[in-house]
Amino acid sequence: MELIHGVFLAVVLGHVATVNGLYDRNSDVVELTAGNFQGKVLDSDDLWLVEFYAPWCGHCKSLAPEWSKAAAALKGVVKVGAVNMDDHGSVGQPYGIRGFPSIKVFGADKKKPVDYESARTASAIVAEALNQVKKLVNVRLSGGGGSRSSGGSRSGGGGGDGFAAEEVVALTDSNFEQLVLDSDDMWLVAFHAPWCGHCKSLAPHWATAAHELKGKVKLGAVDATADTVYSSRYGVKGFPTIKLFNQGKKDGDAQEYDGGRTSSDIVSWALDKLSAKIEPPEIIQVTEKTTLETACQKNPLCIVSILPHILDCQSDCRNGYLKVLRELGARYKKQLWGWVWAEAGAQPDLEEALGIGGFGYPAMAALNARKMKFALLRGAFSDAGIHEFLRELSVGRGSTAPLRGAELPRVAATTPWDGKDGEMPAEDEYDLSDVELEPLDKDEL
């Protein structure tokens, strides 16, 4: 009976192990926890591929046999681990894990792991791991080091040449087609080498430009000594070489970058290319909540104009103001701002939140919904006055104030303007034919 009980207990415990985690103790996949992650991964000189998973996740279950097979093939070459996020969610928190499975590569700079974005087969995983090994070796050959999370003796960027900035996407032969060529985004890609002095000079400017262009143009970097397929395809012969990849890139050639090498040069050049393909923004009337949310929450800034009431400024007058706004919207289209307008008095909460009203109409404010701050046009509502206001905003200057309220103001549902002149409401007419009037006394005359 004891023997049967022992066998039953072993079966139950084995079942629990498979339910609570996807990898058993005999697997070559290292179980990583909140207690050992720092020591095994972050303080290590080894290259690690780490899967962040949830036991209930169907895609995780499908990946598990391929991940185990890759771990066995890479044994002694690359460390392969897995974190059960149901039990050790704090491990993935610093890396912004939002879906499962998520795979990160912890290479030379443990502070800045890169996303694994290739196929989820054992052969693809092994190929990318070996590619990352080559990168790590090249970094060490060039004298670059990594940065241990614990503050160990190593220092420097993840690529030895400083291109491993937060907003610079690390591109490889395995992810280049998916991220760049299959994308609808505009990309600037720097092909560089770890030993290249000019590349090291460019790197901090590239990082700054990537930050300033975030949400507009994507910046990537390819270590062309480790990933040679696309540098060869696009005729890269010297370093650094910068290429522009537009939409429809698969069938066309990449455009050679011919601008300067400072961050301001890069940003200006990229925005000029971007503006050539951007349609001028619509100037949309605020008639419902979604109008304001779309313009302000999906753009860096939204330009809000309050135009005089139609009875104070008829159709010719209003269309004149809208013409000025359209022309300025086209002039500043590369800023990717949202543009809206409302009739004076139609959106009182919006006017109050932006402090509009004390200056008369028309009025204008620029709203940053992310920071919940706004700036008011203090000059004339004219081409020159608005241009000066927008020019200051475009270079990060101008006086701002906190939005009056913790969220976007309430929007009243209104009827869109029909493009016609306004008409005074008809006065009620009274029929006095049946009213009998008594004659006035002489004294009342």
Summary of the structure (lengths in Angstrom):
residues: 445
radius of gyration: 31.5
end to end distance: 125.4
largest distance: 128.5
contacts: 1311
relative contact order: 0.07
helix: 37%
strand: 16%
